[in-house]
């Protein structure tokens, strides 16, 4: 078999049943080169969605598909960033924004921030403490700790937790995944009280240096919401190439009347965000444990 389209069935009483390619992934291109075969595959899936009463089918392609007539208007607009690791380290460093990135890396060196990476329970807990702080700042619940333990169990050494510390206190952390010649940035978090120290910028620079040592050729920085100007700018200033990306949906019973990019449950999230921003850690973690099995 030469062609394929990978999807998962998501069944939830809260968010409905749907087919997604793929849940919790930033992007997943169909492994199909010919438009005719893609059209046939989408037609089959369209019938499956109607027959099995799925709420919708969602594709998350990185590249623009040549056959989208079977799908509705985009369900989400994002930017994707990627760093070409083939240039020398000197060229990569000089591609960083001088003020916000290069100087922050040098500041981290002056502050003598230390760097640790691995899969230990101690690093995971340091990462997760910062992750809860960051998710509260964004007013959304965190994924449960068990989610990250499961990722470690599945990916093993291909996953790395990278932590920047000031006097043994974790100030920033990122989680990366490696596959073939590509390193992927999946999660990042930090303590805003220490943001001036340049811990996050240092982590990305250390990661790029390690990726070069391993002979990797690409650093995938993942997606950013189009309206998240701060995150988009941060990735731009790392010298990453930016491209536009849209998710595509086919609805079994027609486009929702809310029409557009936002899902019908978005209004509930908007109402809940002020509560999430003020909730104690224990409450926020409990909400994340309950909710994340229903999304993706």
C-alpha positions in Angstrom: 0.0 0.0 0.0 1.4 3.4 -1.1 -1.3 5.8 0.1 -3.0 6.4 3.4 -4.9 8.9 5.6 -4.6 8.4 9.3 -7.6 9.3 11.5 -8.8 8.7 15.0 -12.3 8.3 16.2 -13.0 10.7 19.1 -16.1 9.8 21.1 -17.3 12.2 23.8 -20.7 13.0 25.4 -19.3 16.5 26.0 -17.9 17.5 22.6 -19.5 15.0 20.3 -18.2 12.2 18.1 -15.9 13.0 15.3 -13.0 11.8 13.1 -9.8 13.8 13.4 -6.4 13.5 11.7 -4.9 13.6 14.2 -6.0 14.5 17.8 -3.5 16.6 19.8 -1.3 17.0 16.7 -0.4 20.4 15.2 -0.4 19.0 11.7 -0.9 15.7 9.9 -0.7 15.6 6.1 -2.5 12.9 4.1 0.1 10.4 2.8 -1.4 10.7 -0.6 0.3 12.2 -3.6 -2.4 12.0 -6.3 -5.5 14.3 -6.1 -7.8 11.7 -7.6 -6.9 9.2 -4.8 -7.3 11.9 -2.2 -10.7 12.8 -3.6 -11.8 9.2 -3.5 -10.6 8.8 0.1 -12.5 11.9 1.1 -15.7 10.8 -0.6 -15.5 7.5 1.3 -14.9 9.3 4.6 -17.7 11.7 3.9 -20.1 8.8 3.5 -18.7 7.2 6.7 -19.3 10.4 8.7 -22.9 10.5 7.5 -23.6 6.8 8.0 -22.0 6.6 11.5 -23.5 10.0 12.6 -20.1 11.6 13.4 -20.4 15.3 14.1 -17.6 16.1 11.6 -14.4 15.0 9.9 -11.3 17.3 10.5 -8.0 17.3 8.6 -5.0 19.2 9.8 -2.7 19.4 6.7 0.5 21.4 6.8 0.5 21.9 3.1 -2.5 23.1 1.0 -4.5 20.2 -0.4 -5.2 20.1 -4.1 -8.7 18.6 -3.4 -10.8 20.3 -0.8 -14.2 20.3 -2.5 -15.4 17.7 -0.1 -14.6 19.9 2.9 -16.2 23.0 4.3 -14.5 26.3 5.0 -11.5 26.2 7.3 -12.2 25.4 10.9 -9.1 27.1 12.2 -6.3 29.4 11.0 -2.8 29.1 12.3 0.8 29.9 11.6 3.4 27.2 11.4 7.1 27.9 12.1 10.1 25.8 11.2 13.9 26.3 11.5 16.2 24.9 8.8 19.1 23.5 10.8 21.5 22.9 7.9 23.3 26.3 8.2 26.2 26.6 10.6 25.6 27.4 14.3 27.0 30.9 13.7 24.6 31.6 10.9 21.7 30.3 13.0 22.6 32.5 16.0 22.9 35.6 13.8 19.5 34.8 12.4 18.0 35.4 15.8 16.5 38.8 16.6 19.4 40.8 18.1 17.6 42.5 21.0 14.9 40.0 22.1 16.8 36.7 21.4 20.6 37.1 21.1 20.8 39.4 24.1 18.6 37.2 26.2 20.8 34.2 25.5 23.8 36.3 26.6 21.9 37.5 29.6 21.2 33.8 30.6 25.0 33.2 30.4 25.7 36.2 32.6 23.1 35.0 35.1 24.7 31.6 35.1 21.5 29.8 34.4 22.1 26.0 34.4 20.6 23.5 32.0 19.3 20.0 32.5 17.6 17.6 30.2 16.2 14.1 30.5 13.2 12.0 31.5 13.5 11.9 35.2 10.5 12.3 37.5 12.2 15.3 39.1 12.5 17.1 35.7 8.9 16.1 34.9 7.7 17.7 38.1 9.8 20.8 37.5 8.3 21.1 34.0 4.8 20.4 35.2 4.9 23.1 38.0 5.9 25.7 35.4 3.3 24.3 33.0 0.4 24.8 35.5 1.6 28.4 36.0 1.7 29.1 32.3 -1.7 27.5 31.6 -3.2 29.7 34.4 -1.7 32.7 32.8 -3.4 31.7 29.5 -6.6 31.0 31.5 -6.9 27.4 30.4 -6.6 24.1 32.4 -3.4 22.0 32.0 -3.2 18.6 30.6 -3.0 16.0 33.5 0.4 14.9 34.7 -0.6 11.4 33.6 -0.7 12.7 30.0 3.0 13.6 30.1 3.9 10.3 31.9 2.2 8.5 29.1 4.1 10.5 26.4 7.4 9.5 28.1 6.3 5.9 28.2 5.5 6.0 24.5 8.3 8.1 23.1 11.1 7.1 25.5 14.4 8.7 24.5 12.8 10.5 21.6 11.2 12.8 24.1 13.3 15.2 26.2 12.3 17.6 29.0 14.7 20.6 29.0 14.8 22.9 32.0 16.6 26.1 32.7 17.4 26.8 36.4 18.5 29.7 38.5 20.1 28.6 41.8 18.4 25.2 41.4 15.0 26.8 40.9 13.3 25.9 37.5 12.5 29.1 35.7 11.7 27.8 32.2 11.1 24.5 30.5 10.3 23.0 27.1 9.4 19.5 25.9 10.6 18.2 22.5 10.1 15.2 20.4 12.5 13.7 17.8 11.6 11.7 14.7 14.1 10.9 12.0 15.8 14.2 11.0 13.2 16.5 12.7 13.0 17.8 16.2 9.6 19.1 17.3 8.9 21.7 20.0 5.7 20.5 21.6 5.2 22.3 24.9 6.8 25.3 26.6 6.3 27.0 30.0 8.0 29.5 32.3 7.8 31.5 35.5 7.1 35.1 34.5 9.0 36.4 37.5 12.2 35.2 35.9 11.4 36.0 32.2 14.0 38.8 32.2 16.8 36.2 32.7 16.4 34.7 29.2 15.8 31.1 30.3 13.4 30.3 27.4 15.7 31.7 24.8 18.6 29.8 26.3 16.6 26.6 26.1 15.9 27.0 22.4 19.5 27.8 21.7 20.7 24.7 23.7 18.2 22.6 21.8 19.4 23.8 18.4 23.0 23.2 19.4 22.1 19.6 20.4 20.1 19.0 17.3 23.0 20.1 15.1 25.2 17.6 17.0 22.8 14.8 16.3 22.8 15.7 12.6 19.1 16.8 12.5 18.1 19.1 9.7 14.8 20.6 10.9 13.4 22.1 14.0 9.6 22.2 13.9 8.2 24.9 16.2 4.6 23.8 15.7 1.5 25.9 15.2 0.5 29.2 16.8 -3.0 30.7 16.8 -3.1 33.4 14.2 -4.3 35.9 16.8 -1.5 35.0 19.4 0.8 37.8 18.3 3.2 37.3 21.2 3.9 33.6 20.4 4.1 34.3 16.6 6.6 37.1 17.2 8.7 34.9 19.5 9.0 32.3 16.9 9.7 34.8 14.2 12.5 36.2 16.3 14.1 32.7 16.4 14.7 33.1 12.7 12.0 30.5 11.8 10.3 30.4 8.5 6.6 31.2 8.9 3.8 29.7 6.8 0.0 29.7 7.0 -2.0 26.6 7.9 -5.7 25.9 8.0 -7.6 23.0 9.4 -10.5 21.7 7.2 -13.8 20.1 8.2 -16.7 18.3 6.7 -19.8 18.5 8.8 -22.3 15.6 8.6 -25.3 18.0 8.8 -24.0 21.1 7.2 -21.9 24.0 8.5 -23.0 25.2 12.0 -24.9 28.4 12.0 -22.1 30.1 14.1 -20.3 29.8 10.8 -16.9 30.1 10.9 -13.8 29.2 12.4 -15.0 28.9 16.0 -16.4 25.7 17.3 -19.8 25.8 18.9 -18.2 25.1 22.3 -15.9 28.1 22.1 -18.3 30.4 23.9 -18.3 28.0 26.9 -14.5 28.3 27.0 -14.6 32.1 26.8 -17.0 32.1 29.8 -14.8 29.8 31.8 -11.5 31.5 31.2 -11.8 34.1 34.0 -12.6 31.3 36.4 -9.5 29.2 35.3 -7.3 32.3 35.7 -8.3 32.5 39.4 -8.5 28.8 40.3 -6.1 27.2 42.8 -3.6 24.8 41.3 -5.4 21.7 42.6 -8.7 22.8 41.0 -7.1 23.7 37.7 -5.3 20.3 37.5 -8.6 18.5 38.4 -10.5 20.4 35.6 -7.7 19.5 33.2 -7.9 15.8 34.2 -11.7 15.8 33.5 -11.7 17.9 30.3 -8.8 16.7 28.2 -10.2 13.3 27.4 -13.0 15.2 25.6 -10.9 17.4 23.3 -8.0 17.1 20.9 
